[in-house]
Amino acid sequence: MIDKIRCKRRIGYDIEKYVMSTLIALRDGWIPPERVTEEEYKHIKEHKEEYPPELVGYCGYQLSYGGKFFDCYRRDKVGKRDYCREAYNFTFKQVPHLEGIEFYIKDYREIDEPKGAVIYCDPPYRDTGKYTAVGGFNHEEFYEWVARLAKDNIVLVSEYYMPEDIAVELWHKEVKVCLDSKRASGKKNVERLFKING
């Protein structure tokens, strides 16, 4: 989302080091490999500490089924699509828009709270699976944080649900939910964008 914003200063935070390491490296001119075999993918998955974090992040997300971190290597069983090439091409469409963005590996609770900013948050969606960060994710604490920031900023949140007393829905779209690389659940959820009341 941040690559779509046009303003003087853009700052991106995320606690997931592989995501941020990849974005930082791409912004600074790193070029990922055009081709990563399934065997190489598996070795990187099993030996992450032996590889640069930007390569781990790129392979773990860009080359995995559904963008789920190292779920399984994305392949086309009928031989009509080259997912490796598609990921590479897609990445380089976005790279020019990363120029000038400041990226930091931080928990949202550790950032300096701005004033007069547009803040977009994409937290772990409530009730959709276990959050892997240390201590889990406390949604009630997050709600308090965004409500506080909304007093001096425009705060937007992507979620399936936000408490009605602090947020108003601006947009929604129905999406199919994928459980894993083996099958889609067939279930549909509604992605929503909320504005936090100031």
C-alpha beads as a LAMMPS data file, in Angstrom:
LAMMPS data file: protein, C-alpha beads

198 atoms
197 bonds

1 atom types
1 bond types

-500.0 500.0 xlo xhi
-500.0 500.0 ylo yhi
-500.0 500.0 zlo zhi

Masses

1 110.0

Atoms # bond

1 1 1 0.000 0.000 0.000
2 1 1 2.748 2.470 0.859
3 1 1 4.057 2.533 -2.704
4 1 1 0.719 4.072 -3.796
5 1 1 1.032 7.063 -1.457
6 1 1 2.464 10.308 -2.819
7 1 1 3.779 12.675 -0.170
8 1 1 7.052 14.235 1.003
9 1 1 7.840 11.659 3.656
10 1 1 6.762 8.012 3.768
11 1 1 7.672 5.685 6.624
12 1 1 6.941 1.964 6.753
13 1 1 7.127 -0.168 9.893
14 1 1 6.731 -3.910 10.332
15 1 1 7.881 -6.348 12.973
16 1 1 8.550 -9.070 10.372
17 1 1 12.260 -8.750 9.586
18 1 1 12.224 -10.700 6.327
19 1 1 9.527 -8.509 4.767
20 1 1 11.313 -5.319 5.740
21 1 1 14.777 -6.597 4.818
22 1 1 13.491 -7.420 1.334
23 1 1 11.858 -4.007 0.883
24 1 1 14.955 -2.174 2.131
25 1 1 17.250 -4.168 -0.155
26 1 1 15.017 -3.661 -3.198
27 1 1 14.776 0.063 -2.503
28 1 1 18.571 0.230 -2.304
29 1 1 19.175 -1.564 -5.607
30 1 1 19.298 -5.253 -4.731
31 1 1 18.240 -7.505 -7.577
32 1 1 16.736 -10.868 -6.607
33 1 1 17.507 -13.958 -8.679
34 1 1 15.367 -14.383 -11.778
35 1 1 15.109 -18.106 -11.120
36 1 1 14.978 -20.072 -7.859
37 1 1 14.479 -23.804 -8.228
38 1 1 12.272 -25.793 -5.898
39 1 1 15.378 -27.456 -4.434
40 1 1 16.976 -24.041 -3.750
41 1 1 13.711 -22.811 -2.248
42 1 1 13.594 -25.787 0.131
43 1 1 17.219 -25.277 1.174
44 1 1 16.607 -21.604 1.914
45 1 1 13.472 -22.531 3.872
46 1 1 15.385 -25.050 6.013
47 1 1 18.595 -22.984 6.402
48 1 1 17.415 -19.381 6.640
49 1 1 20.388 -18.332 8.757
50 1 1 22.761 -19.189 5.885
51 1 1 21.190 -16.667 3.505
52 1 1 20.799 -12.890 3.399
53 1 1 17.462 -11.914 4.987
54 1 1 16.313 -10.153 1.816
55 1 1 16.652 -13.393 -0.170
56 1 1 14.818 -15.331 2.545
57 1 1 12.009 -12.769 2.486
58 1 1 11.775 -12.733 -1.283
59 1 1 11.639 -16.521 -1.595
60 1 1 9.469 -17.009 1.471
61 1 1 6.741 -14.655 0.285
62 1 1 7.073 -14.072 -3.459
63 1 1 7.682 -17.688 -4.441
64 1 1 5.250 -19.344 -2.027
65 1 1 1.685 -20.384 -2.639
66 1 1 -0.706 -17.577 -1.737
67 1 1 2.148 -15.419 -0.421
68 1 1 2.092 -17.473 2.781
69 1 1 5.630 -17.533 4.187
70 1 1 7.297 -20.743 2.961
71 1 1 3.993 -22.606 2.710
72 1 1 5.252 -24.412 -0.374
73 1 1 6.963 -23.606 -3.658
74 1 1 4.522 -22.146 -6.149
75 1 1 4.453 -24.176 -9.361
76 1 1 2.229 -24.665 -12.364
77 1 1 1.296 -28.321 -12.738
78 1 1 0.181 -27.937 -16.348
79 1 1 3.215 -25.949 -17.499
80 1 1 1.440 -22.830 -18.735
81 1 1 2.741 -20.303 -16.198
82 1 1 6.178 -19.356 -14.970
83 1 1 5.490 -18.178 -11.416
84 1 1 9.154 -17.452 -10.744
85 1 1 9.299 -15.046 -13.695
86 1 1 5.931 -13.518 -12.763
87 1 1 7.125 -12.813 -9.214
88 1 1 10.333 -11.251 -10.543
89 1 1 8.486 -9.049 -13.043
90 1 1 5.855 -8.019 -10.497
91 1 1 8.551 -7.071 -8.002
92 1 1 10.287 -4.789 -10.460
93 1 1 7.078 -3.013 -11.358
94 1 1 6.890 -1.888 -7.733
95 1 1 10.575 -1.153 -7.073
96 1 1 10.619 2.388 -8.593
97 1 1 7.837 3.375 -6.189
98 1 1 9.929 2.380 -3.147
99 1 1 12.422 5.187 -3.689
100 1 1 12.700 7.474 -0.688
101 1 1 10.570 5.367 1.652
102 1 1 12.013 4.922 5.128
103 1 1 11.610 1.332 6.340
104 1 1 12.098 0.166 9.923
105 1 1 11.792 -3.209 11.625
106 1 1 9.746 -2.269 14.671
107 1 1 6.669 -3.182 16.624
108 1 1 3.952 -0.563 16.193
109 1 1 4.162 0.188 19.926
110 1 1 7.793 1.279 19.533
111 1 1 7.323 3.979 16.901
112 1 1 7.380 7.701 17.548
113 1 1 3.766 8.810 17.405
114 1 1 3.377 11.442 14.679
115 1 1 1.010 14.383 14.311
116 1 1 -0.598 15.507 11.069
117 1 1 0.132 12.228 9.261
118 1 1 -1.834 9.680 7.285
119 1 1 -1.328 6.339 9.042
120 1 1 -2.278 3.056 7.390
121 1 1 -2.297 -0.077 9.561
122 1 1 -2.541 -3.685 8.413
123 1 1 -2.600 -5.665 11.671
124 1 1 -3.000 -9.438 11.978
125 1 1 -6.699 -9.922 11.334
126 1 1 -8.670 -10.808 14.428
127 1 1 -9.692 -14.472 14.803
128 1 1 -7.880 -15.611 11.645
129 1 1 -4.997 -17.593 13.064
130 1 1 -2.187 -17.458 15.561
131 1 1 0.125 -14.461 15.379
132 1 1 3.734 -15.588 15.568
133 1 1 5.341 -12.520 17.133
134 1 1 6.534 -12.857 20.711
135 1 1 3.587 -12.546 23.060
136 1 1 0.966 -12.695 20.325
137 1 1 -1.067 -9.723 19.147
138 1 1 -3.310 -7.834 21.538
139 1 1 -6.167 -6.378 19.511
140 1 1 -7.663 -4.437 22.418
141 1 1 -4.337 -2.682 22.970
142 1 1 -4.133 -1.949 19.224
143 1 1 -7.626 -0.397 19.259
144 1 1 -6.572 1.929 22.075
145 1 1 -3.428 2.882 20.157
146 1 1 -5.202 3.757 16.887
147 1 1 -7.907 5.685 18.748
148 1 1 -5.214 7.762 20.456
149 1 1 -3.385 8.442 17.174
150 1 1 -6.617 9.403 15.405
151 1 1 -6.871 12.512 17.585
152 1 1 -3.982 14.100 15.650
153 1 1 -3.815 12.044 12.437
154 1 1 -5.875 10.330 9.758
155 1 1 -5.748 6.634 10.676
156 1 1 -6.843 3.879 8.278
157 1 1 -6.992 0.180 9.150
158 1 1 -7.433 -2.922 6.970
159 1 1 -9.351 -5.608 8.868
160 1 1 -12.392 -7.835 8.739
161 1 1 -13.782 -6.153 11.845
162 1 1 -13.258 -3.008 13.930
163 1 1 -15.303 -1.871 16.934
164 1 1 -18.108 0.428 15.764
165 1 1 -17.464 2.921 18.535
166 1 1 -14.005 3.823 17.187
167 1 1 -14.234 3.253 13.416
168 1 1 -16.308 3.790 10.303
169 1 1 -16.094 1.522 7.250
170 1 1 -14.931 3.268 4.060
171 1 1 -14.681 0.337 1.646
172 1 1 -15.194 -3.440 1.433
173 1 1 -14.709 -6.318 -0.992
174 1 1 -15.538 -10.011 -0.766
175 1 1 -12.496 -12.307 -1.076
176 1 1 -12.006 -16.074 -1.140
177 1 1 -10.025 -17.455 1.791
178 1 1 -7.191 -19.912 1.090
179 1 1 -6.265 -22.269 3.893
180 1 1 -3.041 -23.652 2.436
181 1 1 -1.338 -24.824 -0.731
182 1 1 -3.520 -27.918 -0.999
183 1 1 -6.922 -26.275 -1.308
184 1 1 -9.004 -23.187 -0.888
185 1 1 -11.523 -23.304 1.922
186 1 1 -14.376 -22.161 -0.309
187 1 1 -15.166 -19.701 2.463
188 1 1 -15.409 -16.020 1.658
189 1 1 -14.616 -13.104 3.902
190 1 1 -15.085 -9.405 3.402
191 1 1 -11.928 -7.296 3.391
192 1 1 -12.697 -3.880 4.855
193 1 1 -10.957 -0.528 5.130
194 1 1 -11.835 1.520 8.187
195 1 1 -11.197 5.116 9.211
196 1 1 -10.650 5.568 12.924
197 1 1 -12.782 8.278 14.483
198 1 1 -10.763 11.322 15.541

Bonds

1 1 1 2
2 1 2 3
3 1 3 4
4 1 4 5
5 1 5 6
6 1 6 7
7 1 7 8
8 1 8 9
9 1 9 10
10 1 10 11
11 1 11 12
12 1 12 13
13 1 13 14
14 1 14 15
15 1 15 16
16 1 16 17
17 1 17 18
18 1 18 19
19 1 19 20
20 1 20 21
21 1 21 22
22 1 22 23
23 1 23 24
24 1 24 25
25 1 25 26
26 1 26 27
27 1 27 28
28 1 28 29
29 1 29 30
30 1 30 31
31 1 31 32
32 1 32 33
33 1 33 34
34 1 34 35
35 1 35 36
36 1 36 37
37 1 37 38
38 1 38 39
39 1 39 40
40 1 40 41
41 1 41 42
42 1 42 43
43 1 43 44
44 1 44 45
45 1 45 46
46 1 46 47
47 1 47 48
48 1 48 49
49 1 49 50
50 1 50 51
51 1 51 52
52 1 52 53
53 1 53 54
54 1 54 55
55 1 55 56
56 1 56 57
57 1 57 58
58 1 58 59
59 1 59 60
60 1 60 61
61 1 61 62
62 1 62 63
63 1 63 64
64 1 64 65
65 1 65 66
66 1 66 67
67 1 67 68
68 1 68 69
69 1 69 70
70 1 70 71
71 1 71 72
72 1 72 73
73 1 73 74
74 1 74 75
75 1 75 76
76 1 76 77
77 1 77 78
78 1 78 79
79 1 79 80
80 1 80 81
81 1 81 82
82 1 82 83
83 1 83 84
84 1 84 85
85 1 85 86
86 1 86 87
87 1 87 88
88 1 88 89
89 1 89 90
90 1 90 91
91 1 91 92
92 1 92 93
93 1 93 94
94 1 94 95
95 1 95 96
96 1 96 97
97 1 97 98
98 1 98 99
99 1 99 100
100 1 100 101
101 1 101 102
102 1 102 103
103 1 103 104
104 1 104 105
105 1 105 106
106 1 106 107
107 1 107 108
108 1 108 109
109 1 109 110
110 1 110 111
111 1 111 112
112 1 112 113
113 1 113 114
114 1 114 115
115 1 115 116
116 1 116 117
117 1 117 118
118 1 118 119
119 1 119 120
120 1 120 121
121 1 121 122
122 1 122 123
123 1 123 124
124 1 124 125
125 1 125 126
126 1 126 127
127 1 127 128
128 1 128 129
129 1 129 130
130 1 130 131
131 1 131 132
132 1 132 133
133 1 133 134
134 1 134 135
135 1 135 136
136 1 136 137
137 1 137 138
138 1 138 139
139 1 139 140
140 1 140 141
141 1 141 142
142 1 142 143
143 1 143 144
144 1 144 145
145 1 145 146
146 1 146 147
147 1 147 148
148 1 148 149
149 1 149 150
150 1 150 151
151 1 151 152
152 1 152 153
153 1 153 154
154 1 154 155
155 1 155 156
156 1 156 157
157 1 157 158
158 1 158 159
159 1 159 160
160 1 160 161
161 1 161 162
162 1 162 163
163 1 163 164
164 1 164 165
165 1 165 166
166 1 166 167
167 1 167 168
168 1 168 169
169 1 169 170
170 1 170 171
171 1 171 172
172 1 172 173
173 1 173 174
174 1 174 175
175 1 175 176
176 1 176 177
177 1 177 178
178 1 178 179
179 1 179 180
180 1 180 181
181 1 181 182
182 1 182 183
183 1 183 184
184 1 184 185
185 1 185 186
186 1 186 187
187 1 187 188
188 1 188 189
189 1 189 190
190 1 190 191
191 1 191 192
192 1 192 193
193 1 193 194
194 1 194 195
195 1 195 196
196 1 196 197
197 1 197 198
